[in-house]
Amino acid sequence: MATTLADAGSRLRAPARLPSFRLLWLGQSLSLLGDGFSYIAFAWITLGLTGSTLALGYVLACQAVPRALLTLVGGSLSDTWSSRTLMKFSSWARAALMAAVGLTGTGGALTLWMLCCAAAAFGAVDAFFQPARASILPSVVDKELLAPANALLTVAAKVAAVLGPAVGGMVVAFSNASVAFLVDGVCFALCGLCIAGIRPLARPAPEPEPDAPHADGERPAPAPAAGDSLATRMRAGLRYALEDPRIRTILVVDAAVTFCQSGPFTVGFATLAKVDLHGGSATLGLLNGALAGGAMLGTLVGGALGSRPRVGLLIAALAGWLAVGTAALALAGNTAAALATVLAMGFGMGFQGVFGLSWIQHNIPGSVLSRVIAVDMVIGYAVAPLSLIACGAVAGSGTGPMFALSAVILVVTALGILSSRTVRAMR
């Protein structure tokens, strides 16, 4: 047992021995910390300036809409240039933007339209960072280290997602929102410096790709022509993703899981805590904490494994696991049972997430990787608000019907995965 644990720990530590991975890890953490800062800063300064929650909605929408619309563009540019270049300049652009907002706010000259413009610019620039962040890893570590490297990056991302708003709130409490923007700018500037220090691995020149698919189902990436426009490259990436049954399955599963997570884990958790469990905000906090804790534990366990499981079967197992979990939540009669269920669901999501992302990075050619990841992100951006609206409507009849609907969707998803021989063989 001691030897097994030592081996697992050694596998998790292996990526951290690489200087470029350490810089990527730190840069991503600083960027996500900055994202949390920016949310608090935008929210607080908007409410302080206008006193209107409607105005806050306008500002946050100005940030979200450009990010969703431009993510495919960001993925295409990341494949055209390099993920490192795009991340570096996106970080420095966000640093300059946050510094400008902070200095303007310190001088008392900020207006609502300025905040809307700044939020829109932030969302637009961030759209170029996110696909590159997910696609840069294969150029930093060898394929054998993708799973543990993804595990370390994912855990850092979850910690930063918690610390960012918390630390941002403390900065606002002890100073003001304008100072939070300035601190935010420093985070993004440091992120840019870290990314600039990354040295990609030397790769051998690729062999010419055959026109026919490989025996294992892998397809060659579409060869870009010198005169290809951005729109042409975006269409080629979308076509590549949708024509491959394995990638198509991952996109469908991600959409189903997002739908069964966004609404049920926000509207559902709040209703479950207040109505069914007769608790308060502390109960809601415990449910979210159990989900995050389970996800981090599952991520670390997945990253520590030395084997490469059949990803297709693992994806089907995750859908079934979440279906059982959501059905159990519909029947949960006390807080302890609900917390145990949510913890187990989070563990499954974290465990599978490591191998799902690693499979994408391992099997999709680098020339189209960012575009495929961008397609997945855009689908998530579209599905999440639909889930919130649907769950908000269904939750009026209680959490039981809402969680039951999620369970049915996940069961259908799992059965659909298992019906495909190609997907079942994914490794």
N, C-alpha and C positions, 0 to 999 in steps of 0.2 A: 504493500500500500504506500509506504514512504517513497519507494522508488517511482511508483506511478505518479504520485503527486509532484515529485521533483521533476520528472520528465515533462509533466503538464506545465509546471511553472517555467521550465526552461524554454518550452515552445512559445509561451506568452511573452517572455522577455527577449526572444531572439530578434524581433524587429527593432526593439528599442536600442539594440547595440549599433544600429546603423545611424550615422550622423544626419543623413538627409531625412530619414523617417522621424527622428526626434524633432527636426525643424518643422516638418509637416504637421506632426502631432501638436506642437506648441502653436504654430500658426493657425491651424484649424480651431484650436481651443480659444485663442484670442479673438478670432473672428466671431465665433458663436457667443463668446462672452460679450462682445460688442453688440451683437444682435439683440441680446437681452437688455443691455443698457439702452439701446436705441428705442426699444418698445416702451420702456418706463419713461424715458426722457420725452418722447413724442407725446405720450398719453398725458403726463403731468403738466407739461408746458402748455398743451392745448387746453386742458381743463382750467389751468390757471389764467390763461389769456382770455378764454371765452366763457367759461363756466357752463358750457353746453356739451352734453354727451353726443348730440347729433353732430356737432363739429368734430368731435373726436372720431366718430364713425367715418366722416369724410376724409380725415387725415389718414386713418388706417387703411381705408379703401384705396386712397391715392398711392399708398405703398404696395398694397397687395396686387392690384390690377396690373401694373407694368411688370411686376415680377412674374406673374403668370403668363402674360402675353409674350414676354421676351426670353423665356427660358429656352425655347427651341432655338432661337437665334443664338443664345449663349452657348448651347451645346454644339451648334454648327461651327461657330467661330473657334471653340475649343479644339475641335477636330482639325480645323484649318491651320491654326497657329499652334499653340501648345497650351496645355492646362496650366502649366507653371506661369507662363506669360500672362494669361488671362486672370489668374488668381492674384498675381502680383499687382497688376494695374488696377484691378477692381478694388483691392484692399486700399491702395493709396488714394483712389478716387473717393472711396467712402470716408477715409480719414480726412481728406480736404473738405468734403461736404459737411461732416459733423463739426469740424473746427469752425467752418464758416457760420453754421447755425448757432453754435455756442457763443462765438464772439458777437454775432448780431443780437442774440438774446441778452448777453451781458450788457450791451449798450442800450437795451430797452427798445430796439427798433423792430422786433419781430411782429409780424402780422399773420393772420390766419392763412391768407393766400401764399405767403412765403413758406409757411409750414407745409401746406399742401404740395407746393412745388418741390420742396426739399424731400418730402416723403416719397413723391413720385420718382425723383432722381435717385434716391436711395434704393427703392425697389427695382428700378431699371438696372442700376449698376450691380446690385446683388444677384440679379438673374444671370449675369455672366460668371459669377463666382461659384454658384451652387453646382451646376453640372461638372465644372472643372474639378471641384473638390472631390466629387465622387469618382472621377475617372483618372485622376493623377496617380493613384496608388500603384498600378502595375509598372509605372516607370520609376518607382522609388524602391520597391522590394521585389524579390524574385517570386514567381508564381507559388512556390511552396510555402511562402510566408504570408500569402494574402489573407487567410482566415485569421491567424493571430493578430496581424496588423489591423484588419478591419475591426476586430474585437477591441483592441486598445483605442482606436479612433472613435468607435461608437460609445464606449464608456466615457471617454473624455467629453464627447458631445453631450451626453446626458447630464453629466456633472455641470458642464458650462451652461446648459439650458436652465438648470436650477439656480446656479450661482449668479448668472447674469442679471436677471430681474431682481434678485435679492440684494446684491451689491449695488445695483443701480438705484434701488429704492433707498438704501442707506445713504448713498451720495446725495440724492435729492433731499432726504430728510435733514442732513447736516449742512447742506449748502443750498443749492437750487438746481432746477432742471438744466439751466445753461451750463453749469459746471459739469453735469453728467454728460452733456454733448461733447465737451472738451475731453473728458476722460475717455469717452467712447472713441473719439478721434485718435487718441494715443493707442488704444487697443488695435485699431485697424492699421495704423502706421507700423506698429511692431509686427503685426501679422504679415504685412508686405515685406518687411525686412527678413522675416523667417523664410518666407516662400522664395525670396530672391536668393537665399543661400542654399537652396536645394540643388543637388547635382544629380540629374537623372542617370539611371544605369545605362551603361553602354550595351547596345543591342546589336546582334549580327544583322546583316542585311537580309531582309525577308526574301524567301524563295518566291518565284512567280506562282501566282495562285491559279489553279485549274478552274475551268468554267463549271465543272460539275461539283456537286456537294461532296464533302469527304465522307468516308464510311461511317464516322461517328455522328454525322448529321450537321457538322459545322459547315457554314457557307462562306465563301469568300466575300469580303466587303466590296461594295460598289467602288470601282476605280474612278476617282475624281478626274475630270478633264480640266485643262488649264483655264478654259473660259467659263467654267460652271459658275452660275450665279449663286447667291446665298439661298434664294428660294429653291433652286434646283437641288442644292445639297441638303436642305431641310426635307424636301420630298423624298430624296434618296434614303435618308436616314429613317424616315417614317416607314417607307416601303420595306426597308431591310428588317425593321422591327416587326412589322405586321405579317410578313411572309414566312417568318421562321416560327414553326409551331411551338418551339420551346420558349422563345422570347415572348411570343403572344400569350402563352400560358402565364408567364411571370407577370405580364402587364395586367391580365384579367384577375389573377389572384391578388395582386397589389391593390387593384381597384376595389375588389370585394372586401379585403381586409380593411382598407381605408374607410369604406362605407360603414362597415360593422365596427369601426373603432372611433371615428370622429364624433359621430352623434352619440352612440351608446356610452363612450368614455367621457363625454362632457355633459350633455343633457341627461343621459342615463345615470351617471354616477351622482350628479347633483340631486336628481329626483329620488334615487335609491337611498342616498344618505338622509335626506330630509323627510321623505314620506314613508318609505318602507321600513327603514331602520330607526326612524324617530330620533335621528341624531342632528348634528349641526355642521358647522364649517370644519370642526375638528375631524368628524367622521369622513367628510369629503376629502380632507387632506390626507387621512390615513389610506383611503382607497387609491388616491393618485400616487402616494408614496409606495404602496405595495406594488402597484403596476410598474413604477420606475425601478424599484429595487429588484423585482423579479426579472425585468428585462436586462438589467446590468449583470445579474448573476447568470442568466442564460447566455448572455453574450460572452462572458468570461469562460464559462464551461465550453461553449462551442469553439472559441478561439484556442482553448488548451488541447482539444482533441487532435490527435495526429492523423486520423483517417479522413478519407474523402467519402462521405455518405452519398447515397443516391439522392440527389437534390430533388428530383421529381417526386419521389415518395415522401421526402421530408416536407415538401410544400403541401402535399395532400394531407399529411399527418398534422401539420400546423392548422390547416383549415378545419379538420375534424376536432382537433384539440380546442380550438377557440369556439367551435360550435357547442361542444360539451360545456365549456366554461360559461358561455352566455346563457345556455339553458339552465345551468346551475344557479346563475345569478337571479334568474326569474323566480327560483324557488328558495333563494337564501332567506332564512328566517331570522338571522342574527348577524351582528357585525363581524364576529370571528369567522363565520363560514364565508361571508362575502370577501373578507380580506384574504383568506386562504385561497379562494377561487381566483381572485384577481392576481395574486402573487404567482399562481401556477400559470395563468394566461400570459402574464408578462414574461415568465421564464421561457415559454414556448416561442414567443415572438422574438426575444433576444437570441435564443439558440438558433432558430432557423434563419434569422436575418443575417447572421455572419456568413452562412454557407450560400444563401441566395445571392448576396452582393458579390461574394468571392467568385461564384460561378459566372456571373455576368462579366466581371473583370478578367477572368481566366479564359473565357471562351469567345468573347466578342472582340474582333480585331480593333486595335487602337485607333484606326482611321475612322471608325464609326461609333466608337464606344460612348463618347460624350453625347452624341445625338440620340442614341438609344436610351441613355439615362435621362436625358432631357424629356423624352416622350413619356417615360414613367413618371417624372415629376409633374408634368403638365396634367396627366390623367389624375394624379392625386390632388392637384389644385382644383380641378373641376369637380371631383367626387365629394371632397370634404364638405363644402357648403350644402350640397344636396343632402348629404347625410344629416347635417345639423337641422335642416328644415324638416326633413321627413321624421326624424326622431322627435323633434319638438312637437310635431303634430300628433304622432302616435303616443308619445309619453303622457298626453292628456288623459288617456284611458288607463294609465298605470305603466309601470316598468315591465310587467309581465309580457304584454303583447309586443313591446319594442324589442326586448331581448329574445323572444321567441322568433320574431321576424329575422333578426340577425342570425340566429342559429340555423334557420332554414336556408338562408342565402349561403352560409358557410358550408352546410352539408351538400348542397347542390354543387358548389365550387369544388369540394373534395371529390365527389363522384365524377365530375367532368374531368378532373386531372387524371384520375385512375383509369378512365376510359381510353386514354391516349397512350399507345405503346411507346411512341417516341419520347413523350414526356416522362413516362415511368423509368425510362433508361437513362435519363439525365444524371450525370455524375460530375 
